[in-house]
Amino acid sequence: MRYFRLLNFELARRLKIFATMKRFLVAITLLMTAGLVHGQKNQLVGFVDSDVILSKMPEFQAAQRDLMDISAKWEAEAAQMKSQLDQLQRDYLAEEVLLTNDQKKQRKEAIAAKESDLYQFREAKFGPNGALYQERLKLVKPLQDKIYDAIQTVAKKEGYSFIFDKNGGALMLYADARFDKTIEVLEVLGIATADDSTGKPVVPGAVNPGSKNKPTPPVRKTDSDEE
């Protein structure tokens, strides 16, 4: 079990470091963007909700199912290895009084080897850079690239200089729904933007794209507006 404690500790340490670095990079990006927007007041800033976009992509849902199947298969293998390890430990405890010192040593070495095999298996499959992570990159990255291309299309078409991801780690204390470009990105991706059961848009505060009444277009700020 000490191998699992070490693995969990190492995973937590790496995730903490990654989260700290991510917050630092986001802060630097926001500061740089704020400086650019302040210097050029006619630039527009919008945002999207990547969770909504991904949840509406059939390819993403299929990728999630594939990842769950792969994970379940490896978890079953790990459980079988753990069961074998537990059996070795039970057998040793039950027969310890009958074993010679050499036999005890051999049994302990066998148990330690099985523990090491299980630890290495879980690290190889579920570790920070393990096989499951690599499978996720292989399945999800093409979808992320597809979303990125759609965001670029919307930004260029509507004249936005910056578009943030609402769920990308940037702290958004307030977001005007008029500048939410999630529905427009979904339209570029060819994905329905209304809830099948209610007919309402998937993004709160937005207008159904099928309606003739479109959201109020964003107003470009001028120097006179700032005075």
Order of alpha helices (4+ residues) and beta strands (2+ residues): alpha-beta-alpha-alpha-alpha-alpha-beta-alpha-alpha
